[in-house]
Amino acid sequence: AKLPHQVLNAKQHAREAEVVAQAGRPKMITIATNMAGRGTDIALSEAARQAGGLHVILTEHHENARVDRQLIGRAARQGDPGSWEAVVSLDDELMRAVKWQRRLAGKLLAAAPRSGWSQGLARVLMRWGQWRMEREHAKARANLLDSDLQTRKTLAFSGQME
């Protein structure tokens, strides 16, 4: 649509403060990557506050729900108004983790794509996918710790590990 926007991606350190400062103005579009603006509060102008505050749009859900909460938390901080929405697809990477649910959801959503129950179903499926991925990552971390412990025990004969 060729709308004017700024990109916040943690690669342009010199401009980052200026991009964040401009983000709280009315009709300002700021596109931010996951690495951008962590721990940064966006100060709203009075006009932006009167218009409803900062609106955050998630373009995908992440494998860890905590990341989603951090992104959503950019809006409505410190008593300011704000809102958020998620624009997601059954083709998103996270949805690939819930194969049979994805097929079922595709059929159900095709019947009534914008109904309240279909949006609820999409939320449940996204949360299910996040839960599965968080569980897989926790198992991988536990396996890595077990492997590290086994390596330490195996090499203990050589003396103190660094």
HELIX and SHEET records of a PDB file:
HELIX    1   1 HIS A   13  ALA A   23  1                                  11    
HELIX    2   2 GLU A   46  GLN A   50  1                                   5    
HELIX    3   3 ALA A   65  ILE A   72  1                                   8    
HELIX    4   4 GLU A   93  ALA A   97  5                                   5    
HELIX    5   5 LYS A   99  ALA A  111  1                                  13    
HELIX    6   6 GLY A  116  THR A  154  1                                  39    
HELIX    7   7 ALA A  156  SER A  158  5                                   3    
SHEET    1   A 2 HIS A   5  LEU A   8  0                                        
SHEET    2   A 2 ILE A  29  ALA A  32  1                                        
SHEET    1   B 2 LEU A  54  LEU A  58  0                                        
SHEET    2   B 2 GLY A  82  ALA A  86  1                                        
END                                                                             
